[in-house]
C-alpha cells in the first residue's frame, strides 16, 4: 500500500495495481470505515471519498484540515478494518435486451468467440459482476469479470454516439452507458435502468461493491419496462434483489 498526494486538496491510497476482487474488497472496507468515522464526526474537513478498482481518493477542505492530519486517522481505520467479504454490496438483477438495433456488435463479438449469439447471451447473463467503480460518465459502472471467451479490446474506431442504456463489453469488463455519449466499447444489448438521477437521494443507482446479474428480455418487454419507468409505474430500486 502507498499513499500519494493528489494536488493540495486530496490524496490517494493505493492497494495494488491489478483489477482484482480482493483489492476491491480492501477499497470497499476502508471506504465503509471512513464513512462511519465521518458520520461520527471524527474526520472533520473530509468532503468526499472516491473508490476505484484499486485505490481510494480522499478529497478534503484545506481550510479545515490537511493530509498530515487526516493520514494518521486513515491509518488507524486501516489497522482496525478487515477486508470486506467479496460478496458484500447490494445485489441487482437488471433486464437487458440483446442484439438487433440494441446490440449491433453482438454477432461480431459472438463470432470472434466462436459462439452463437444465443450462447454469448447465456455466458453474459450467467455471470454475476462486481461493480468495481463508477466513472467516465455519472453512474457509469465498470463491472467485471467477463468470461475469457467474451473478452475483446476496445473498438479501433469509437462511435460518436452510443445510445443511453447500451450494455457493452471491453477487455475483461462489462458496462451500461447511463447517457448518450461517444464510446469505444462493443455494444451487445440495452438495459432500461436509469443509472443516474440527480433527484434521488443517492443519484447513482449502483455503487462500487454492488453485484449485478443481467436477465434477458425481448424487445417488447424492454419497451414495456421503459414505458413503466417513464410513467412512474416502476421504481428501478425494485431490481435490487439483496442487501
C-alpha positions as CSV (number, residue, x, y, z in Angstrom):
1,X,0.0,0.0,0.0
2,X,1.2,3.5,-0.7
3,X,-0.3,7.0,-0.2
4,X,0.1,9.7,-2.8
5,X,-0.6,13.4,-2.9
6,X,-3.3,14.5,-5.4
7,X,-2.9,18.2,-5.5
8,X,-3.4,20.2,-2.4
9,X,-6.9,19.1,-1.6
10,X,-6.8,15.3,-1.9
11,X,-4.6,12.2,-1.5
12,X,-4.9,8.7,-2.8
13,X,-4.4,5.3,-1.1
14,X,-3.3,2.6,-3.5
15,X,-3.7,-1.1,-2.6
16,X,-2.3,-2.6,-5.7
17,X,-2.1,-2.3,-9.5
18,X,-4.5,-5.0,-10.8
19,X,-8.2,-5.5,-11.3
20,X,-8.9,-8.0,-8.6
21,X,-12.0,-8.6,-6.4
22,X,-9.7,-8.9,-3.3
23,X,-8.4,-5.3,-3.9
24,X,-11.9,-4.1,-4.5
25,X,-12.8,-5.6,-1.1
26,X,-10.0,-3.7,0.6
27,X,-11.1,-0.5,-1.0
28,X,-14.7,-1.1,0.0
29,X,-13.8,-1.9,3.6
30,X,-11.7,1.3,4.0
31,X,-14.4,3.4,2.3
32,X,-17.0,2.0,4.7
33,X,-14.8,2.6,7.7
34,X,-14.1,6.2,6.7
35,X,-17.9,6.7,6.1
36,X,-18.6,5.5,9.6
37,X,-15.8,7.7,11.1
38,X,-17.1,10.7,9.2
39,X,-20.6,10.1,10.4
40,X,-19.3,10.0,13.9
41,X,-17.6,13.4,13.5
42,X,-14.0,12.0,13.6
43,X,-12.9,13.3,10.1
44,X,-13.7,17.0,10.1
45,X,-12.9,18.6,6.7
46,X,-13.3,15.4,4.7
47,X,-15.5,16.2,1.8
48,X,-15.7,13.0,-0.3
49,X,-14.2,9.6,-1.0
50,X,-13.8,8.2,-4.5
51,X,-13.3,4.4,-4.8
52,X,-11.7,2.9,-7.9
53,X,-10.6,-0.6,-9.0
54,X,-7.5,-0.5,-6.7
55,X,-7.5,2.8,-4.8
56,X,-9.4,5.2,-2.7
57,X,-9.1,9.0,-3.0
58,X,-9.9,11.3,-0.2
59,X,-10.9,14.9,-1.0
60,X,-10.8,17.4,1.8
61,X,-11.3,21.1,2.5
62,X,-7.8,22.6,3.0
63,X,-9.3,25.4,5.2
64,X,-10.4,22.8,7.7
65,X,-7.8,20.0,7.5
66,X,-4.8,18.7,5.7
67,X,-3.2,15.4,4.7
68,X,-0.9,15.4,7.8
69,X,-4.0,15.5,10.0
70,X,-6.1,13.0,8.1
71,X,-3.5,10.4,7.3
72,X,-3.0,9.1,10.8
73,X,-6.8,8.8,11.2
74,X,-6.9,6.9,7.9
75,X,-4.1,4.6,9.0
76,X,-6.0,3.9,12.3
77,X,-9.0,2.9,10.2
78,X,-6.8,0.6,8.1
79,X,-5.4,-1.1,11.2
80,X,-8.8,-1.8,12.6
81,X,-10.5,-2.8,9.3
82,X,-10.7,-6.3,7.9
83,X,-11.3,-6.5,4.1
84,X,-14.9,-6.7,3.3
85,X,-16.0,-10.1,2.1
86,X,-16.1,-10.4,-1.7
87,X,-19.9,-10.9,-1.7
88,X,-20.6,-7.6,0.1
89,X,-22.6,-4.9,-1.5
90,X,-26.1,-4.9,-2.8
91,X,-27.3,-7.4,-5.4
92,X,-29.2,-6.4,-8.6
93,X,-31.0,-8.3,-11.4
94,X,-31.1,-5.9,-14.3
95,X,-33.1,-6.6,-17.6
96,X,-31.2,-6.4,-20.9
97,X,-32.5,-6.9,-24.4
98,X,-29.6,-8.4,-26.5
99,X,-28.8,-8.0,-30.2
100,X,-30.6,-6.3,-33.0
101,X,-30.7,-2.5,-33.0
102,X,-29.9,-2.5,-29.3
103,X,-26.8,-4.7,-29.6
104,X,-25.2,-4.0,-33.0
105,X,-21.9,-5.7,-32.1
106,X,-23.4,-8.9,-30.6
107,X,-23.0,-11.0,-33.7
108,X,-19.4,-9.9,-34.3
109,X,-18.3,-10.5,-30.7
110,X,-20.0,-13.9,-30.7
111,X,-18.3,-14.9,-34.0
112,X,-14.9,-13.9,-32.6
113,X,-15.5,-16.0,-29.6
114,X,-16.7,-19.0,-31.7
115,X,-20.1,-18.8,-30.2
116,X,-23.6,-18.3,-31.4
117,X,-25.3,-15.1,-30.4
118,X,-27.5,-17.2,-28.0
119,X,-24.5,-18.8,-26.4
120,X,-22.9,-15.4,-25.9
121,X,-26.0,-14.1,-24.2
122,X,-26.0,-17.2,-22.0
123,X,-22.4,-16.5,-21.0
124,X,-23.1,-12.8,-20.3
125,X,-26.2,-13.5,-18.2
126,X,-24.7,-16.4,-16.4
127,X,-22.2,-14.3,-14.5
128,X,-22.6,-12.1,-11.5
129,X,-20.5,-9.0,-12.0
130,X,-18.8,-6.9,-9.3
131,X,-19.1,-3.1,-9.7
132,X,-15.5,-2.1,-9.4
133,X,-16.0,1.6,-9.7
134,X,-18.2,4.4,-11.2
135,X,-16.5,6.8,-13.7
136,X,-16.3,8.1,-17.3
137,X,-19.9,9.4,-17.0
138,X,-22.1,9.9,-13.9
139,X,-23.3,6.5,-12.9
140,X,-21.3,4.5,-15.5
141,X,-20.4,1.2,-13.8
142,X,-17.2,-0.6,-14.6
143,X,-18.1,-4.3,-13.9
144,X,-16.1,-7.5,-14.0
145,X,-15.1,-10.0,-14.6
146,X,-16.3,-11.1,-18.1
147,X,-15.8,-14.7,-19.2
148,X,-12.5,-15.2,-21.0
149,X,-14.1,-16.1,-24.3
150,X,-16.0,-12.8,-24.4
151,X,-13.0,-10.5,-23.9
152,X,-12.3,-8.1,-26.7
153,X,-10.2,-5.0,-26.9
154,X,-11.9,-1.7,-27.4
155,X,-13.1,-0.9,-30.9
156,X,-10.5,0.5,-33.2
157,X,-12.9,3.3,-34.2
158,X,-15.1,4.6,-31.3
159,X,-18.6,5.5,-32.1
160,X,-19.5,9.2,-32.0
161,X,-22.9,8.4,-30.4
162,X,-23.6,5.4,-28.1
163,X,-27.3,5.3,-27.0
164,X,-28.1,5.6,-23.3
165,X,-28.7,2.2,-21.8
166,X,-26.3,0.3,-24.1
167,X,-24.8,-2.8,-22.5
168,X,-21.2,-3.1,-23.6
169,X,-18.0,-5.2,-23.4
170,X,-14.4,-4.2,-23.5
171,X,-11.4,-6.2,-22.3
172,X,-12.5,-8.1,-19.2
173,X,-15.2,-5.7,-18.3
174,X,-18.9,-5.0,-19.0
175,X,-20.8,-1.7,-18.5
176,X,-24.0,0.2,-19.1
177,X,-23.9,3.6,-20.7
178,X,-26.1,5.9,-18.5
179,X,-26.2,8.6,-21.1
180,X,-25.8,9.0,-24.9
181,X,-22.1,9.7,-25.4
182,X,-19.1,8.7,-27.6
183,X,-17.8,5.3,-26.8
184,X,-15.4,2.6,-27.9
185,X,-16.9,-0.5,-26.2
186,X,-18.7,-3.3,-28.1
187,X,-22.5,-2.9,-27.8
188,X,-24.4,-6.1,-27.2
189,X,-27.7,-5.0,-25.7
190,X,-29.8,-2.4,-23.9
191,X,-30.8,-2.0,-20.3
192,X,-33.7,0.3,-19.4
193,X,-32.5,1.0,-15.8
194,X,-31.9,4.8,-15.3
195,X,-28.4,4.7,-13.7
196,X,-28.2,8.3,-12.6
197,X,-30.9,10.6,-11.4
198,X,-29.9,13.8,-9.5
199,X,-33.3,13.9,-7.9
200,X,-32.7,10.7,-6.0
201,X,-31.1,10.9,-2.5
202,X,-28.3,8.7,-3.9
203,X,-28.2,9.8,-7.6
204,X,-26.2,6.8,-8.8
205,X,-28.3,3.6,-8.9
206,X,-25.2,1.4,-8.5
207,X,-22.2,1.7,-6.2
208,X,-18.8,0.2,-6.0
209,X,-19.0,-3.2,-4.4
210,X,-22.5,-3.9,-5.7
211,X,-23.1,-7.1,-7.7
212,X,-25.1,-7.3,-10.9
213,X,-26.6,-10.1,-12.9
214,X,-28.4,-9.5,-16.2
215,X,-31.8,-11.1,-17.1
216,X,-32.5,-11.3,-20.9
217,X,-35.8,-9.8,-22.1
218,X,-37.3,-9.4,-25.5
219,X,-37.8,-6.1,-27.4
220,X,-41.5,-5.8,-26.4
221,X,-40.7,-6.3,-22.7
222,X,-38.0,-3.7,-22.9
223,X,-40.4,-1.2,-24.4
224,X,-43.0,-2.0,-21.7
225,X,-40.3,-1.5,-19.0
226,X,-39.2,1.8,-20.5
227,X,-42.8,3.0,-20.6
228,X,-43.4,1.9,-17.0
229,X,-40.3,3.8,-15.9
230,X,-41.3,6.9,-17.8
231,X,-44.8,7.0,-16.3
232,X,-43.6,6.2,-12.7
233,X,-45.2,2.8,-12.6
234,X,-41.9,1.1,-12.0
235,X,-39.2,2.0,-9.5
236,X,-35.6,1.0,-10.6
237,X,-34.9,0.1,-6.9
238,X,-37.3,-2.8,-7.5
239,X,-34.4,-4.5,-9.4
240,X,-32.4,-4.7,-6.2
241,X,-32.7,-8.3,-5.0
242,X,-30.4,-8.3,-2.0
243,X,-28.9,-6.1,0.6
